């Protein structure tokens, strides 16, 4: 596969990796990294099908739980 803007593609890929790493480290207790990884008005969605559990809440709730 060939990309006309390979440097831009690689920069985007590196930014995605950086954000995912912030989420991982933030979820382990570093709230400031979570705040950097997500927009302040982001929402979190989840589902545990076999329990019938569905969630939709502000990401700030997750940050509060981690803190």
C-alpha positions in Angstrom: 0.0 0.0 0.0 1.3 3.4 -0.9 0.4 6.7 0.8 1.0 10.0 -0.9 1.7 11.7 2.5 3.7 9.0 4.3 5.3 11.5 6.8 1.8 12.8 7.7 0.5 9.2 8.0 3.4 8.2 10.3 2.9 11.4 12.4 -0.8 10.5 12.8 0.0 6.9 13.7 2.5 8.1 16.4 -0.1 10.5 17.8 -2.6 7.7 18.1 0.0 5.6 19.9 0.7 8.5 22.3 -2.9 9.0 23.2 -3.5 5.2 23.8 -0.4 5.2 26.0 -1.8 8.2 28.0 -5.0 6.3 28.5 -3.2 3.1 29.7 -1.0 5.0 32.1 -3.8 7.3 33.2 -6.1 4.3 33.9 -3.4 3.1 36.3 -3.8 6.1 38.5 -2.3 9.1 36.7 -5.3 11.4 36.4 -3.4 14.1 34.6 -2.6 11.7 31.7 -6.3 10.9 31.4 -7.1 14.5 31.3 -4.6 15.0 28.5 -5.8 12.0 26.5 -9.5 13.0 26.4 -11.6 16.0 25.6 -13.2 17.5 28.7 -16.7 16.8 27.3 -16.0 13.2 26.1 -18.4 10.4 27.0 -17.6 6.8 27.7 -19.7 4.0 26.3 -19.7 0.4 27.4 -21.7 -2.8 27.4 -21.4 -6.1 29.2 -23.9 -8.1 27.1 -24.3 -11.2 29.3 -25.2 -9.0 32.3 -27.4 -6.7 30.3 -25.3 -3.8 31.5 -25.0 -0.7 29.3 -23.4 2.6 30.2 -23.1 6.0 28.8 -21.6 8.6 31.0 -19.2 11.6 31.0 -15.6 10.6 30.9 -15.1 12.9 33.9 -16.9 10.2 35.9 -14.2 7.7 35.0 -11.5 10.2 35.9 -13.2 10.6 39.3 -13.2 6.9 39.9 -9.5 6.6 39.0 -8.7 9.5 41.4 
